[in-house]
């Protein structure tokens, strides 16, 4: 899958100068949570680890993680006008329209907890949504005239994604998750805790995963090119250990002037 793997040296391993990260004090956390970081857009294929990084960012800076899935479910559950319209679409087998999704996102971004910044995980999904988002963020004072918009692509190769997703096995008794390539059970095919036979979800079959990745490449990967042309795209190597990926993401957020052009 062309474009998923970052160039070598997107960022170095460990902390600058090879020094280990020191334990954070309460004062450090308070300072980080007071930083106004602005909008953060996370891109990446299924299995790239966007959700993991979004949680780390939210915890470090005290800003909300926003996903269209959560917004949609919340509106439906509360019976809002947006939720009623979305439910009609879903019940009739239609996709929820861009206009409706955009309206729900705009309403969520207007809430007070988004003033210092927020993380968009899974939105935008298309170039059309990205173009709408550019206008929406500019109207809210983000971008050239205010806090910068940070776009980070968590890049992982096609083969690595396949192994991450198709290698998942779950214990039907206690729910423990393994990966036959990266975190296999001690005894092949059986749970370490209870000995039950591990199962593979239908959604994790290779034919299903391959179609999901093809769909991503067809519909969402063009966003990488869109933000690249804007000059706002930054990239981290999502194949590094999680803590190194997180350190690279934090550096991109905290040092806007030093972000390396891709």
N, C-alpha and C positions, 0 to 999 in steps of 0.2 A: 504494500500500500504506500504509494509515493507520498512523501511529505510528512509522514508520521514520525519519522526518526530525526532527532535534532542533529545539527552538525556537532562535531567533536569540540569539546571545550566550551559548551554553552555556559557552564560555570564550574568552578573548581570544587574538588571534594573537600568536605569539612569546612571549618570556619576560616576566614582570611588569615594568612600567615601560619596556617596549620594548628592554631590554638584551639583547644577544646572549648565548647560552650560552658560558661559558668552557670551554676544554679541561679535562677532568678529570685530576687528578693521581692517582698510585697511592694516596695517602692518602685522596682522595675516594672512590675505588672501594672501598677497604677499609672505610670508614665506612658507605657505602651497603650493602655486603654484610653488615654487622653488624646492620642494622636489622631488627627483628622486625615484619613488615608484616601478618601474619595471612593469612587466606584471601582470595583475589581471584577473583571470578566474572566472567567476560567473556561478555557477551551480544551478539548481532548476527547479521544474516542472512548467508547464504552470499555471499562477496565483500565483506563489510564491512571485512575486514582484521584480524579477531580474532587470527589466527595470527601475523601480523607484530607486533602489539602484545604478545602473550604472550611472544614471543622477546625483545623489548626489556626487558620487565619481569623475565624470568628472568635476563637478563644483568646488569641493573643491581643487583638485590637478592640474587642468588645463591640463588634459590629454584626449585623444580622446576615445570616446566610439565606438567600432567597432563591427558591426554585419554583418554576411555573407549576410543577405538580402539586406542591404544597399550597400554593395560592389557589389553584383550581379546586382542590379538595376542600380547602377552608371556605371558599365562597359557596360551594354546593352544600356543605354541612350547615352553614349559617343561613342558608336560604336567601342570599342577597340577589339583587336583580341580575348581576353578572352570573351568579351561580345557577339561577333558573334558566337563563339563556344557554349556558354551557350544558346543563343537564338535558335540555331539549335536543341539542346537537348530538350528545353522546347516546341518548336513548334511541335516536333515529339512525345510529351507526355512522354519523358524520364526524369528521375531525373538527375540533373547536377552531373557529376562524382566527386568523392573525389579528384582526381588528379587536376581537373580544379578548384574546390573550394580552394584547398590548394595553388595552384599557385596564385590565386587572393588574398588570405590572405597574402602570402609571399610578394607580390608586395605592399600591403597596409602597412605592417609592416616596409617596407624599407623607408617609407617617414619620413621626419625630425621630424614631430610632435610626433612620437612614441619613440624618443630617451630616454625620461625620464620615459616612461611607457605608458600603454594603458590598456583599459578594453575590454576583449573579452566576448561579451554577445551573447550566443547561439552558440558558437564554442569553443571547439570541441563538436560534437554531438555523436560521436562514439569513441570506444577505438582506432580504427585504426587511426582516425584523431588526437587523443591525442598523440599517439606514434610519428606521423609525427611532431606534434607541439613541442614535447620535443626536437627533433633533430633540428628543425628550431630555437627555442629559444636558445639552447646551441650554435649553430653556430653564433648567434647574440650577444653572450656574457652574456646571462641571465642564471640564475640558480646557480649552485654550484660555478662557477668562477666569478660571478658578482651579479647584483641585484637579489634577490630571486623571484621566481615565486609564487604568492599568489593565492591559489585555495580556494574559499569560496562557500560552499553549503548553500543556503537559504532554510532551511528545514521547510516544512509545512505538516501537516497530510492530508491524503486522504479526510476525511470528510470536513475539512476546505477548501480544494481546490475546492471540489464540490460546497460548498455554495458560495464561492467567484465567481465562474464562472457561475454556473447555476442561481444564484440569481440576475444577472445583468438585469436591465430593462432600456430602453432608451426612452426618449421622441422624437417622430418623428417630432415634430415642432421645438424645440430649441436645441435638441441634449443632454440635461442634462441626466446624467447617475445616476441611483440609484442601490441599492442592497436591495432586500426584507428582507435579514437577518441582514445586518450590517448598511445600510443607507436607510431605507424605506421612501417612500413619506408619507406626513402627512395624505393624504387620500389614502387608498389602491387602487392601480391600476391607479392613476392619477398623472400627473405632478404638483408639487407645484407651478410652475411659471405660467403655462397657462391652466392647467386643462385637457390637452389632455390625452387620454388613452395611457398608457405606453405599449411598445412592447418588446418582447424577440426575439433576433436574432436567426436564425436557428442554427448558430454556437454555441449558448449558451444552446441548448437543452441538457438534461442530457445524452441522448444516444450518442451524438456527443462528449461531454466533457469526458465521460467515456472512449470512444475509444482513445481520445487524451492522457489521462492519462495512459492507458494501453500501448500505443505506446511509451510514455516516459519511462515507467517502463521497457519495453522490450529492447529499443534501447539506451537510454541515461543514465538511472540509473546505469548501469555498470560502468560509468565513476566515480561515487562516490567511488565504490570499487577499481577502478584502482588507483585513487589518494590517497585513504586511504592506500593501500599497499605501495605506494611510501613514505608515511609519510608526504605528503604535504597538505592533506585535512584539512581544518578548517570549522567549522560549526556555523551558527547563527540560532536562533529560529525565523523563519519568521512569527510566530503567534503573536509576541509582537507588540505593537504600532510601526508605521513606524519609528518614531524618535529614538526609542530604538534599533531597528534593525540597523539603520544607524550608531548610536554611536558604536555598537558592530563591525560593518564592519570597521569603521575608526580605531578602536583599533587594529584589526588584521593587518591592512595595516601598521600602524605606529609603531608597536612594534613587529617586526619579531622575536626577541630573546625571547619574552615572550609569543609567541603563544602556546596555550595549545594543546598538542597532543590529538587526538581523539581516 
